[in-house]
Amino acid sequence: MTRFDVAIGSDLEIRIPLAQYASRRGEADFTTQGRVVHVRDSQWDGEKLIGVQFTGPRFQRMFRSESAA
């Protein structure tokens, strides 16, 4: 989700914040790069849902969708 106008094909720097307990252990947020492959309006006013293709390092942690919790 973003409020910025991004065009398909744009290259992005992506930061995935780690959980609070990880930051207390001194781990840095995960950073990588991606390319925008999909843009559409979201259900929230002024925001857009974007899809990216990761072009940099992959996030190597296993996690579960919030909707599955």
Secondary structure, 3 states (H helix, E strand, C coil): CECCCCCCCCEEEEEECCCHHHHHCCCCCEEEEEEEEEEEECCCCCCEEEEEEECCCCCCCCCCCHHHC
